[in-house]
Amino acid sequence: MDSTERKTNLVIGALYKHYKGMKYKLHGTVKHSESLEELVLYEALYENKLGKMWVRPKEMFQEFVEIDGKWVPRFELQEF
């Protein structure tokens, strides 16, 4: 499988866990002003000296990554 074959759904306002274990709140999607690429706006729910709010291409946020031979979502929706 390649990372573009599977995508996760986006739930605005939901909690997501990055495959490295950190948690984030998804605030929504935005557009890049020049390229019009769709980006995901999300907030780190932990102390991060680099910043709290982040954007990432929607395709990348939703993709699966291969970790130790297993395909996992880059960001996984968490149940409250």
C-alpha positions as CSV (number, residue, x, y, z in Angstrom):
1,M,0.0,0.0,0.0
2,D,1.2,3.5,-0.7
3,S,0.3,6.5,1.6
4,T,-2.1,7.9,-1.0
5,E,-4.3,4.7,-1.1
6,R,-6.0,5.3,2.2
7,K,-7.4,8.5,3.7
8,T,-9.0,9.2,7.1
9,N,-12.1,11.4,7.4
10,L,-11.9,14.8,9.1
11,V,-14.1,15.7,12.0
12,I,-14.0,19.4,12.9
13,G,-13.5,20.0,16.6
14,A,-12.4,16.5,17.2
15,L,-9.3,15.2,19.1
16,Y,-6.7,13.5,17.0
17,K,-3.6,11.5,18.0
18,H,-0.5,11.8,15.8
19,Y,1.2,8.5,15.2
20,K,4.1,9.6,17.4
21,G,1.6,9.9,20.3
22,M,0.9,13.6,20.8
23,K,-2.7,14.9,20.8
24,Y,-4.2,17.7,18.7
25,K,-7.6,19.4,18.2
26,L,-8.7,19.9,14.6
27,H,-10.1,23.4,14.1
28,G,-10.9,23.2,10.4
29,T,-9.7,23.5,6.9
30,V,-8.2,26.7,5.3
31,K,-6.9,27.6,1.8
32,H,-3.4,28.7,0.9
33,S,-3.8,32.3,-0.4
34,E,-1.5,31.7,-3.5
35,S,-1.9,28.0,-4.4
36,L,-5.4,27.5,-3.1
37,E,-4.2,24.2,-1.6
38,E,-6.5,22.9,1.1
39,L,-4.8,22.9,4.5
40,V,-5.8,21.6,7.9
41,L,-5.6,23.9,10.9
42,Y,-5.0,22.1,14.2
43,E,-3.9,22.9,17.8
44,A,-1.3,21.1,19.9
45,L,-2.8,20.0,23.2
46,Y,0.5,20.0,24.9
47,E,3.2,22.5,25.8
48,N,5.2,23.2,22.6
49,K,7.7,26.0,22.5
50,L,7.5,26.1,18.7
51,G,3.8,27.1,18.8
52,K,0.3,25.9,19.5
53,M,-1.5,26.3,16.1
54,W,-0.3,24.4,13.0
55,V,-1.3,23.9,9.4
56,R,-0.5,20.9,7.2
57,P,-1.7,20.0,3.7
58,K,-5.0,18.1,4.0
59,E,-3.7,15.3,1.9
60,M,-0.8,14.8,4.4
61,F,-3.0,15.1,7.5
62,Q,-5.3,12.3,6.1
63,E,-2.6,10.0,4.8
64,F,-1.4,6.7,6.2
65,V,2.3,6.3,6.9
66,E,4.4,3.1,7.2
67,I,5.9,2.6,10.6
68,D,7.8,-0.6,11.3
69,G,6.2,-2.3,8.3
70,K,2.7,-1.4,9.4
71,W,0.4,1.2,7.8
72,V,-1.1,3.6,10.3
73,P,-2.9,6.9,10.0
74,R,-0.7,9.9,10.5
75,F,-3.5,11.4,12.6
76,E,-6.0,9.1,14.2
77,L,-9.5,10.3,15.3
78,Q,-9.9,9.7,19.1
79,E,-13.1,9.0,21.0
80,F,-14.0,11.3,23.9
